[in-house]
């Protein structure tokens, strides 16, 4: 497959923002036209409009986003609500979340907290990171750590459904044009982190420790969540979720110190204390 071109057929079939964006830029380049971001967004809107004729839920969702936030077209909350609804009816969880938001503040529809909460629950059941983070946060605010963990775990368990597109090849493979810093990316990283944090440090669900370590490493390495460093340092300092390994603990503590992460000094104190205690015990054997 040519990694420099996304054809109209591929873009319409994939219905993702990456494919549409790359195609829009390619069309301009072919004509020798200087790229203007406003024109590109309008081109993308037209491509979504064409793709939505197929009824593809992702196309419907991206078209709704265009109307909702005025990306390449004028803001129209009524049309945004219509296309979110069509995508949601096909089970597209991101569209369900935006419908919940529209019901929450009364955009394009009469406000209804009951309907908004119902929709968030539907999206969370599908593992949608934004819905899971919102509902998990509500549960945490209510001091219900077990319920909070149940939501964060749902997002963590479905994290592979949310891959980030960084190349032409990714766009052609079907990944959406996402960033670890966008709404979904931030929510996913936080869900992964808090699922691990609650599992290891709060509720101490020992049978889930290995999964928690995996979530932490994904949050750190794929989602740029530096707070995971502190919990990983704990894991290897105390041998909770992985075999005790002071070298690994030292590595994570140093990384936390280098970026001035809150909690790094406490992680350092814990590591030095536990390491010294173990060395003393080993010396007495």
C-alpha positions in Angstrom: 0.0 0.0 0.0 1.3 3.4 -0.9 2.0 5.2 2.4 1.9 8.7 0.8 -1.6 8.7 -0.5 -5.1 8.1 1.0 -7.6 7.6 -1.8 -11.1 8.9 -1.7 -12.3 5.2 -1.4 -10.0 4.6 1.6 -11.0 7.8 3.3 -14.7 7.3 2.8 -14.4 3.6 3.9 -12.3 4.5 7.0 -14.3 7.7 7.8 -11.6 8.8 10.1 -10.2 12.3 10.7 -6.7 11.2 9.8 -7.7 9.8 6.4 -9.8 12.8 5.6 -7.1 15.3 6.7 -4.4 13.6 4.7 -6.6 13.3 1.7 -7.5 17.0 1.9 -3.9 18.0 2.1 -3.0 15.7 -0.8 -5.7 17.2 -3.0 -4.3 20.6 -2.4 -0.7 19.5 -3.1 -1.7 17.8 -6.3 -3.0 21.1 -7.6 0.0 23.0 -6.3 -2.2 25.1 -4.0 -0.8 26.4 -0.8 -2.4 24.7 2.2 -4.8 26.9 4.2 -6.1 25.3 7.5 -9.5 26.8 7.1 -9.9 25.4 3.6 -8.6 22.0 4.7 -11.3 21.9 7.5 -14.0 22.8 4.9 -12.7 20.0 2.6 -12.8 17.6 5.5 -16.4 18.6 6.2 -17.4 18.0 2.6 -15.7 14.5 2.8 -17.6 13.7 6.0 -20.8 14.8 4.3 -20.1 12.5 1.4 -19.1 9.6 3.7 -22.1 10.0 5.9 -24.3 9.0 3.0 -23.1 5.4 3.6 -24.5 5.6 7.2 -21.1 4.7 8.6 -21.3 5.7 12.3 -17.8 7.2 12.4 -18.7 9.4 9.5 -21.9 10.5 11.1 -20.0 11.3 14.3 -17.4 13.3 12.6 -20.0 15.2 10.7 -21.8 15.9 14.0 -18.5 17.3 15.4 -18.2 19.6 12.4 -21.6 21.1 13.0 -21.2 21.1 16.8 -18.0 23.1 16.8 -18.1 24.9 13.5 -15.2 22.9 11.9 -15.3 23.7 8.2 -19.0 24.7 8.4 -21.2 27.0 10.5 -22.2 25.9 14.0 -25.6 24.2 13.9 -26.5 22.4 17.2 -29.7 21.0 15.7 -27.8 19.2 13.0 -25.1 18.2 15.4 -27.7 16.6 17.6 -29.3 14.8 14.6 -26.0 13.3 13.4 -24.8 12.4 17.0 -28.2 10.6 17.4 -27.8 8.7 14.2 -24.3 7.6 15.2 -25.4 6.7 18.7 -28.2 4.6 17.4 -25.5 2.5 15.7 -23.7 2.1 19.0 -20.9 4.6 18.5 -19.9 5.4 22.0 -18.2 8.8 21.4 -21.4 10.0 19.8 -23.3 8.8 22.9 -21.0 10.9 25.1 -21.6 14.0 23.1 -25.3 13.5 23.2 -25.0 13.2 27.0 -23.2 16.6 27.0 -25.8 18.2 24.8 -28.6 17.0 27.2 -26.6 18.2 30.2 -26.4 21.8 29.0 -29.4 21.9 26.6 -27.6 22.3 23.3 -29.9 21.4 20.4 -32.3 19.7 22.8 -34.2 20.4 26.1 -31.8 19.9 29.0 -32.2 16.7 31.0 -29.8 15.5 33.6 -31.6 12.2 33.8 -31.2 11.6 30.1 -27.6 12.8 30.2 -26.7 10.3 33.0 -28.5 7.5 31.2 -26.4 8.1 28.1 -23.2 8.3 30.0 -23.9 4.9 31.6 -24.6 3.5 28.1 -21.2 4.8 26.9 -19.4 3.6 30.0 -20.7 0.1 29.5 -18.9 0.2 26.1 -15.7 1.2 27.8 -15.7 4.8 26.5 -12.9 6.6 28.3 -14.6 9.9 28.6 -17.8 8.4 30.1 -15.8 6.2 32.4 -13.7 9.0 33.6 -16.7 11.3 34.3 -18.7 8.6 36.1 -15.6 7.2 37.9 -14.8 10.8 39.1 -18.3 11.2 40.4 -18.0 7.9 42.3 -14.6 9.0 43.7 -16.1 12.3 44.9 -18.8 10.2 46.7 -15.9 8.3 48.4 -17.0 5.1 46.7 -13.7 3.7 45.6 -15.0 0.3 44.5 -17.6 1.9 42.1 -14.9 4.3 40.8 -12.6 1.4 40.1 -15.3 -0.4 38.2 -15.7 2.5 35.8 -11.9 3.1 35.4 -11.4 -0.6 34.8 -13.9 -0.6 31.9 -11.9 2.0 30.1 -8.6 0.3 30.9 -9.9 -3.0 29.6 -10.9 -1.5 26.3 -7.9 0.8 25.8 -6.8 -1.0 22.6 -10.0 0.3 20.9 -8.5 3.8 21.2 -5.3 3.8 19.1 -3.7 7.0 18.0 -2.9 7.9 14.4 0.5 9.4 13.8 1.3 8.4 10.3 -0.2 7.8 6.8 0.0 4.1 7.4 -2.0 4.5 10.6 -4.6 6.5 8.7 -4.9 3.8 6.1 -5.2 1.1 8.8 -8.3 2.7 10.2 -7.0 4.5 13.3 -8.6 7.8 14.0 -6.8 11.1 14.1 -6.4 11.3 17.8 -3.8 12.7 20.2 -2.8 11.7 23.7 -3.7 15.3 24.6 -7.2 15.3 23.2 -10.4 14.6 25.2 -10.4 10.9 24.6 -6.6 10.5 25.1 -6.6 12.5 28.4 -9.5 10.6 29.8 -8.1 7.2 28.8 -4.7 8.0 30.4 -6.4 9.1 33.6 -8.6 6.0 33.6 -5.6 3.7 33.2 -3.8 5.6 36.0 -6.6 5.7 38.5 -7.6 2.1 37.8 -4.0 1.1 38.7 -3.8 3.5 41.6 -7.0 2.3 43.2 -6.1 -1.4 42.6 -2.6 -1.2 44.1 -2.6 1.6 46.6 -6.2 2.0 47.8 -8.2 -1.2 47.5 -5.2 -3.5 47.2 -6.8 -6.0 44.9 -3.9 -8.3 44.7 -5.2 -10.6 42.0 -5.3 -7.6 39.7 -1.8 -6.3 40.5 -0.3 -7.6 37.2 -3.0 -5.9 35.2 -2.5 -2.7 37.1 1.2 -2.7 36.2 0.3 -3.1 32.5 -2.1 -0.2 32.8 0.6 2.0 34.4 3.1 1.2 31.7 0.5 2.0 29.0 -0.4 5.2 30.7 3.2 6.2 30.9 4.6 5.0 27.6 1.6 5.5 25.3 -0.5 8.1 27.0 2.2 10.4 28.4 0.9 10.2 32.0 4.0 10.9 34.1 2.1 10.3 37.4 2.4 6.6 36.6 6.1 6.9 37.5 5.3 7.2 41.2 3.1 4.2 41.3 5.5 2.1 39.2 8.3 3.1 41.7 6.1 1.8 44.5 5.4 -1.5 42.6 9.1 -2.3 42.2 10.1 -0.9 45.6 7.7 -3.1 47.5 7.3 -6.0 45.0 3.5 -5.4 44.6 2.4 -6.4 41.1 5.9 -7.4 40.0 8.9 -8.9 41.5 10.7 -6.6 43.9 13.5 -4.9 41.8 15.3 -1.9 43.3 17.1 -1.2 40.0 13.7 -0.7 38.3 12.4 1.3 41.2 15.5 3.5 41.0 14.9 4.0 37.3 11.3 5.2 37.8 12.3 7.4 40.8 15.0 9.1 38.8 12.7 9.8 35.9 10.2 11.3 38.4 12.9 13.4 40.0 14.2 14.7 36.6 10.9 16.2 35.7 10.2 17.5 39.3 7.1 15.3 39.7 5.1 15.7 42.9 5.7 12.7 45.1 9.2 12.0 43.7 10.9 12.8 47.1 8.5 10.5 49.0 9.2 7.7 46.4 12.9 8.3 46.9 12.5 8.0 50.7 10.5 4.8 50.4 13.0 3.3 48.1 16.0 4.1 50.3 14.3 2.9 53.4 13.1 -0.4 51.9 16.4 -1.1 50.2 18.4 -0.4 53.4 16.1 -2.6 55.4 16.4 -5.5 52.9 20.2 -5.1 52.8 20.4 -5.2 56.5 18.2 -8.4 56.6 20.3 -10.0 53.9 23.5 -9.1 55.8 22.2 -10.9 58.9 21.6 -14.2 57.1 
